[in-house]
Amino acid sequence: LRDEKKFARKVQKTREEQKLRAKKKLLDATKKHRKGNKAPLEEILKNPKFEKKGGFQKKKMNRTARNTKYGFGGRKKGSKRNDKQSFNLM
């Protein structure tokens, strides 16, 4: 009985993961279709090239624009303490 419960949980978990993967794939395809990919949705979903690739991701435009305008943030801790440079300036 206990083994059956464990097996049932495992089956249920894998089924839920499959559903989530399928849903995510469909949502990504609709997003691409809306953004201007003129291929029909069915073609996009059947295309094996559509599968996600890992690796380097480009930074968002908004983030890069803010970084150029304001900088990266700089050092946080100890910024109000005296150091050699600020001491010599006085």
Secondary structure, 3 states (H helix, E strand, C coil): CHHHHHHHHHHHHHHHHHHHHHHHHHHHHHHHHHHCCCCCHHHHHHCHHHCCCCCCCCCCHHHHHHHHHHCCCCCCCCCCCCCHHHHHHC
